[in-house]
Amino acid sequence: MKILLLITLLTTSLFASSNNELLMSQFYANKLIHELGDERKNLVSLIGLADTVHMCSVSASESAYKISNRNNIVIKRVSLNPRNIGLSAADVWEQKALLAIIESKFTFFQV
């Protein structure tokens, strides 16, 4: 969850074109992270920690879809090397963001 938060905040702060866009992107990123955290806590209490890890792979995409629809925004997972090009190929803006994250990750993760 901490890595998701770091990547989300890094992306929203690096590429916002205006202060309003930055605030909106941070708001929705925070909303997604809190929703995922709440679902994870509920799953741990219902099915245990081991099964929760598997369920997160399903619930994360469902939560992103729900937030996207409710707020008329796009939340999606993309990759520079997607397995399914039709679903997860990064567009030009997303490629720029992913490359910036990859290039700067050592700055953020060095001890």
N, C-alpha and C positions, 0 to 999 in steps of 0.2 A: 504494500500500500504506500510506503514511503517513496519508493521509486516512481510509482504512478504520479504521486503528488509532485515530486521534483520535476519530472518530465513535463507534466501539464503546466506547471507554473513557469518553467523555463520557456516553453513554447509560446505561451500567451504573452510573456513579457518581452520576448525577442522580436516578435513580428506584428505587434499591434500598430496600426497606422495612426491611431489617435488615442487620446486619453480615454474617451468614451468606449472605444473598442476594447482597450485594455481592461477597463473595469467590467464590461460585459463578459469578456472571455474568462476573466478570473472568477466572476460570479458563477458562471455555468460550470467551470472546472471544479470549483469548490462544492457546488451542488451535486455534481456527479460523484465526487469523492466521498461526500457525506452519505449519499444514498447507498453507495457500494459498501461503505463501512457499516451502516445500519443493517444491511442485508447479511453481511458477513457475521456480525454479532448474533443475529437471529438464527442463522444456519448453524453456528457453533453450538448454541444452546439446544437446537432441535436434533441435529444429526452427528455432532461431534466434530472435532478439529480435522481429523484425517479426511473425512468425506467432504468437508467444507472446501478444501483446496480444489477438488474436482468441480464442485458446484459453482465456484467463482468464475470458472471459464465460461459457464453458461449465463450466470446472472449479470456479469459485467456488460455483456453485449445487450441483454434485455433492458437493463437500466439505461444504458446510453440511448437505445432506441426510444424508450418512453420519454426521456428528457428531450430528445430531438423533436419528437412529435408534439409534445406539449408546448414547446417554446419556439417552434418553427426555426430550429437551428440544425446544423449537421455535426454529429459527433461520430467519428469512425476511426477504425484502426487501419493504419497504412504501413507499408514497408517499402524500402528501396529495392528489395529482392522478394517480391510477393510470390507465394505459392499459387495463388489464384489471381491472375492478372485482372480479371473482370471485377473482382470484389475489393481487392486491397492495394491496387497500384496507386502510388502517390502521384498527384498532379504536380505541376511546376512549383506552386507555393509550398506544398507539403514536402517535396523533395528538398527545397531550400531549408525548411525547418528541420528536417531529419538530418541533413548534412551538417547544419550548425550544431545540433545536439551532439552528433558523433564527434565532430571536431573539438567541441568544448567539454566533452564528458570527463576528460582527464583533469581539467581544471576543477570541476565540481566534486570529483570523487577521490582526489589525492588526499592522503593523510598528512 
